[in-house]
Amino acid sequence: MSERETEWEHKDKMWTYLIFLFLFVGIIVAVNVVWKNPGGAESAFKTFMGLPSYTLAVVLFLLGALVFWLGLKMEPDWPEALGAGMVAGSIAWFEKIVGWSHFDFGGLTVIPYLIPVLVFVLLLMYAVRNSR
């Protein structure tokens, strides 16, 4: 193994720990906000900074896309899976906002549940094919 390969392996670990640190701090802040003021958290969940209810889903989608894209640039696979899960979760959230019944194509009530799963699997397939 050359020195260059070892250097990149070290940078991949650094990025993994850095992303994990930001996610961990974000989760702790979110849990603290919900724990201290559950009513305020519920109202903030419905409207994001006074914007419509779908704004938080858009933010989740954009963050998921960013995490997925950054994951494609790194060696570990978990950022891609996390980003794909965030994107799929935001799609499920959009379906809930619009109404699950609008996605019952052909009377199949399982379709709204399969759309986010399909997006998740397709993103992971893309990641496996195009990852470092």
N, C-alpha and C positions, 0 to 999 in steps of 0.2 A: 504494500500500500504506500502510495507516495505521500509527501507532506501536504500537497494540495488537497487530496481526498480527506485527510485527517482534519485539515482546516475547515472544510465544508461540513464534515460531520459535526464538528464543534458548533458551527454557526446554526445548523439545523436544530441542535439541542437547545441553543440559546433562544431561537425563535419559538420553539415549543414551550419553553418555560415562561417566556415573556407573554405569549398569548394566554397561557394558563393563568398567569398572575392577573392579567386584566380581566379575564372571565371570573376568576375567584373574587376579586375586589368588587366587580359589578354585581355578582350574586349576593355578596355580603351586604352591600348597600341596599339592594332591592329588598332583601329579607328584613333588614332593619327598618326601612320605610314602611313596609307592610305591617311589621310587628308593632311599631309605635302608633300608627294611625291606619287601621284597617279600612275605615270608612273613606278616608281621603284617598287611599290607594285604589279603592273600588271606583271612585268617581274619576280619578286620574286615568284608570284603565279604560274607562268609557270615552273620555275625551283627553287627548294628549295636548297639553298646553293650550287649551281652548279650541283646538282644531277638531275636525270630524273624527269619528270613531275609527275610521280606516287608516288614519295617519300612523298609529302605532304599528299596525300590520305592515305598512309600507316601510317604516323604519326597520322592523325586523327583517323584511325581505332584503333591504339594501345592506344591512349588516351581515346577513347570511351570505349574500352574494360576495361581499368583500372578504369574509372569512374563507369562503370556498375558493376564491381567486388566489388569495394568499397561500392557501393550502396547496394549490397546484404548484407553487414555486418552492415548496419545501419538501423534504424527504418524508417526514411522518405523514401518515394517512388520516389521523384523527381530525385535523382542522377541516379537511375536505368533507368528512362525514358530519362534523358539527355544522358546517356551513350549509350542506345539503339538507340537514334536519331543520335548520332555521328557515330555509327557503320553503321547504315542504310545510312546515308549521304555519308560515305566513299565508300560504295558499289555502290551507284548511281554515285559517282565520277569515280570509276573504270570503270563502264559501259560507261560513257561518254568518258573516255580516250580510251577504246578499240573500242568503236563505238556502238551506240544504235542498229544499224541494225544487229549486231551479236547476239543479244538476242531476235530477232523477231522469236520465235519458232512457226512454223506452219503459218507464215504470220500474226500473231497477233501483232500489233504494241504496244499494251498496256502492254505486258509482261515485257519489261524493266522497266516500271514504277511500276509494281506490285512487283517485286523482292525486292526492298528496303522496301516497305510497309510490305511485308510478313516477312522479317527479323526483322523489328521493332516490329511487333505484336508477333512473336514467342519469341523474347527476353523479351517482357513485360509479356507474359504468363509464361515463365520460372521464371521471377522475382517474380511474384505473388505467384507462387508455392513454391519457395525456399527462400523467403525473411524472415527476422527476424520477 
